[in-house]
Each structure stands twice: as structure tokens, then as C-alpha cells.
Amino acid sequence: MKAKSIPVCIILSIVTCGIYGIYWFVTLHNDANNASQEQNPTSAGVAVLLSIVTCSIYAMYWSYKQGEKLDKACTMRGLPTNNRSVIYLVLSIFGLSIVAYALMQDTINKFPDTAQQ
């Protein structure tokens, strides 16, 4: 996992009209799966496809599940858990997924095995 600058990710998502946001979604998905050592996880490509096909309903579910995965990863590393699953879900429902992504990235950046670049 590689730490990412949250302001840069937000700016790139806005400037590229959401294309970088899709890439960020994929990297968050992969990083959370790796950090939580999820067994048989859904691939990032399937998550993107389901989000598109269901008009972002799956993305809302995905946000909730990411919170659970990140809590598990925090527990495995001895970090305090935030239990932000509901916050991620509510942000996604109100169209503020980019804020949820930023909060997820902040949690991933705090993992000791995430290299600061």
C-alpha cells in the first residue's frame, strides 16, 4: 500500500471530471482488501461495474462495507477503530462520496505498513 495525498486526489478527481475518482475507488478497494486480509474479496473491477449498473446503489453499500474492512484492518494493527461505516454510507447517500473516500484514505494512510511517498 502506498500513502496518497488526499488534497491531490480530490483536486485530480475534480479536474478530470471524476475519472481519477474511479481510479481512487479502485485503489481504495484494493488497499482495504489487502489491509484487512479479506478472504475471497470482490475484485475492484466488479465493484466498479456493479456501481455503474446499479446507478451507484452498490457504491453506497460498498462504502459501508469499506468501513467494516478498515475497522478490521485497524484492529489487526492495534490502532483504535473509528467505526465510520454509517458515516461513509450517509455521505454516499447525500452525494458526498469524495468526502468518504478522503476519510477512507486518511485511515489507510495511518497504517504503519503504508509507506509515505
C-alpha positions as CSV (number, residue, x, y, z in Angstrom):
1,M,0.0,0.0,0.0
2,K,1.1,3.5,-0.8
3,A,0.1,6.6,1.1
4,K,-1.7,9.2,-1.1
5,S,-2.1,12.9,-0.7
6,I,-5.8,13.5,0.0
7,P,-5.9,17.1,-1.4
8,V,-4.2,16.0,-4.6
9,C,-6.6,13.1,-5.0
10,I,-9.6,15.4,-4.5
11,I,-8.2,18.0,-6.9
12,L,-7.4,15.4,-9.6
13,S,-10.9,13.9,-9.2
14,I,-12.5,17.3,-9.8
15,V,-10.2,18.4,-12.6
16,T,-10.6,15.1,-14.5
17,C,-14.4,15.1,-14.1
18,G,-14.4,12.0,-12.0
19,I,-12.1,9.8,-14.0
20,Y,-9.4,9.9,-11.3
21,G,-12.2,9.3,-8.8
22,I,-12.8,5.9,-10.4
23,Y,-9.1,5.1,-10.1
24,W,-9.2,6.2,-6.5
25,F,-12.2,4.0,-5.9
26,V,-10.2,1.0,-7.3
27,T,-7.1,1.7,-5.2
28,L,-9.2,2.2,-2.0
29,H,-10.9,-1.1,-2.7
30,N,-7.6,-2.9,-3.3
31,D,-5.9,-1.3,-0.3
32,A,-8.8,-2.1,2.1
33,N,-8.8,-5.7,0.9
34,N,-5.1,-6.0,1.4
35,A,-5.1,-4.3,4.7
36,S,-7.9,-6.4,6.1
37,Q,-6.6,-9.6,4.5
38,E,-10.1,-10.2,3.2
39,Q,-10.7,-13.8,2.0
40,N,-12.2,-14.1,-1.5
41,P,-12.9,-10.4,-1.9
42,T,-14.9,-8.9,-4.7
43,S,-12.5,-7.6,-7.3
44,A,-12.2,-3.8,-7.9
45,G,-13.4,-4.2,-11.5
46,V,-16.6,-6.0,-10.4
47,A,-17.2,-3.3,-7.8
48,V,-16.9,-0.5,-10.4
49,L,-19.1,-2.4,-12.8
50,L,-21.8,-3.0,-10.2
51,S,-21.7,0.6,-9.1
52,I,-22.3,1.7,-12.7
53,V,-25.0,-0.9,-13.4
54,T,-26.9,-0.1,-10.2
55,C,-26.7,3.7,-10.7
56,S,-24.4,4.0,-7.6
57,I,-26.6,1.9,-5.2
58,Y,-23.8,-0.7,-5.0
59,A,-21.3,2.2,-4.3
60,M,-23.3,3.1,-1.2
61,Y,-23.2,-0.5,0.0
62,W,-19.5,-0.6,-0.9
63,S,-18.9,2.5,1.3
64,Y,-20.5,0.8,4.3
65,K,-18.5,-2.4,3.7
66,Q,-15.3,-0.4,3.4
67,G,-15.8,1.0,6.8
68,E,-16.1,-2.6,8.2
69,K,-12.9,-3.7,6.4
70,L,-11.0,-0.7,7.6
71,D,-12.1,-1.3,11.2
72,K,-10.9,-4.9,10.9
73,A,-7.6,-3.6,9.5
74,C,-7.2,-1.1,12.4
75,T,-7.9,-3.9,14.9
76,M,-5.3,-6.1,13.3
77,R,-2.7,-3.3,13.6
78,G,-3.6,-2.4,17.2
79,L,-5.0,1.0,16.1
80,P,-8.1,2.5,17.6
81,T,-11.2,1.7,15.5
82,N,-13.4,4.6,14.3
83,N,-16.4,2.5,13.2
84,R,-17.2,5.0,10.4
85,S,-19.3,2.6,8.3
86,V,-22.5,4.6,8.8
87,I,-20.8,7.9,8.2
88,Y,-19.4,6.6,4.9
89,L,-22.9,5.3,3.9
90,V,-24.6,8.6,4.8
91,L,-22.0,10.6,2.9
92,S,-22.5,8.4,-0.1
93,I,-26.3,8.7,0.1
94,F,-26.1,12.5,0.0
95,G,-23.7,12.6,-2.9
96,L,-20.5,13.3,-0.9
97,S,-18.7,10.1,-1.8
98,I,-15.5,12.1,-2.3
99,V,-15.5,13.0,1.4
100,A,-16.0,9.4,2.3
101,Y,-13.1,8.5,0.0
102,A,-10.9,11.1,1.7
103,L,-11.8,9.7,5.2
104,M,-11.0,6.2,4.0
105,Q,-7.7,7.3,2.5
106,D,-6.9,9.1,5.8
107,T,-7.4,5.8,7.7
108,I,-5.3,3.8,5.2
109,N,-2.5,6.4,5.4
110,K,-2.3,5.9,9.2
111,F,-1.4,2.2,8.8
112,P,2.2,1.6,9.9
113,D,2.8,-0.6,6.8
114,T,1.8,2.3,4.4
115,A,4.9,3.9,3.0
116,Q,5.0,7.7,2.9
117,Q,6.0,8.7,-0.6
